[in-house]
Amino acid sequence: MDQEPTISRDVSAKPARGRAKGRGLGRDVVVASICGGVVALMVGASYAAVPFYNWFCRATGFNGTTQVATSAPATGPIARKIAVRFDSNVAPGLPWKFEPEQNEIEVNIGQVVTVFYTVTNLAARTTAGQAAYNVAPLTVGSYFQKINCFCFTEQTMAPGEKREMPVVFYVDPSIADDRENDGLGTITLSYTFYPVKDPVVKPLASGEADKRKGNL
């Protein structure tokens, strides 16, 4: 009787599959770790996006964000003049009347100017607001320099209080070297006051309290 052919088996194949399976699990762990790290990075970036965006706008003038200066320009004013218009808005939920004392002025580029906005709290209770701001056209933001502005801090108003709020600014003379703004004749400075739900309470000196009572 013919013998049936024997089939040889490679006993080393099983350990090889085991090693391959182990390597596959290792790759899965690495991929999962990378994905988890990417998700964590994205979540962290979403929390940091707003303050980073605000910092970026202040540093570059992006989206018409004005700059903060500590003093007048070293070069002084130049002969070129420009008109500056003033716009005021109040967001819903804040019972304030807010308007510029002048709608438009003409200034020399590089000239330090002080203008005033008038704010009145129409409510029979203390309210607080914070002003957001920008300039138009948006490309002018990096040249519009504020030395002092009510928009830098929250404003808390007593019932019926009326207050004059100053803005001290200049247009940087370096704008004259920007060919993109060669034909620029008007800049619009715009503010919008938004309500602050939990204002920071600041103690007032006696002189400030008396002055405030006199404005009611």
Salt bridges, closest charged atoms under 4 A:
GLU99 OE2 - LYS97 NZ 3.93
GLU104 OE1 - ARG85 NE 3.04
GLU161 OE2 - ARG163 NH2 2.95
GLU161 OE1 - ARG212 NE 3.57
